[in-house]
């Protein structure tokens, strides 16, 4: 490999992300500056800024990557396009938390920096949009199949409910000490089935109130 090729590899987005994740786990803190991080990585500071505007942007990108990896995996599942919305939501959460488990040390570290889940919303901001859009698209498909308007689900409310559900599951997974995180899998199954059942049979305002209650209880 030529010197130029090695340099390009070091300054690539995946390599910078991997180096950042390794750095924070080895040093137990974020790099002091982009300049110092780039110097340690033996790349130019400008190479970092070609991909990210700051460490904040890099951390958001990591969560985006978890989401994109999840979509890539589930889209390749046999018969995925024929799955019901409920089944697609189940496989999404199962797969997403498998991705998180593969990166558990980093996830626990980055979420524990503030020791307050609500303060981590900055790095989760982009992920929130992705999950809400994913849920919204599922409901749009379902609503297209419903002829009676009263049977249609409110897309914005359902998508917000999916985000609240994710935050509940994330905290559950963080605290889960079961082998292979079996309890998280159970929580995913029960919560997804429950939220779909509830949305079919309960006024929307009560769904959101119930979701907020679960979230607050789990966060305490």
C-alpha positions, 0 to 999 in steps of 0.5 A: 500500500502506498503512503498516499493510500495509507494516508487516505485510509487514516483520514477516512470517515470510518477510520476516524469514527473507529479511532474516536470510539477506541480513544474514549474507551481507552482514556475514559474521556473525550479527546481534549481537542480536535487538533490533539486527536488528529495529531495522535491519529497522524492525520491533518486537522482539516481531514477531521473537519472534512467529515465532522464539524465537531466531536458533537457531530461525530457522536451524532454520526455514530448513532446514525450509523447504528440506525443505518446498520440496523436498516441494512440488516433488516432490509435483507431479512427474508420476506421483510417487505411482506411483514406487518407494521408490528413485525417490522417494528419488532425486528427493528428493535431486536436488531437495533439492540443487537447493534448496540450490544455489539458496541455496548462498552462505547454506548454505556460510556457515552451515555454515562458521561452526563449520568442523566439520560435527558442530557444526552438528547443532543447526541440522540437528536438525529437518531430521534428523527430517524426512529420517528420517521421509521414509525411514521412510515409504518403507520402511513402504510397502514393508514393507506389500507384503511378506508374508514378515517376513524380507524386510521392512526395519528402518524405524528402521535404514533411516531412520538410514542415510538421514540418514547418507547425506544427511550424506555427500552434503552434504559431497560437495556442499560440496566439489564444484567440477564444473559444475552440480554434476554430480558430486553428481548422480552421487554421489546416483544411485550412493549411493541405488542402492547403499544400496537394493541393500545393504539388500536383500542385506546384514545391517543391522549391516554397512549402518550400519557401512559408512555410518559409515565413508563419513561419517567418511572424507568428513568428514576 
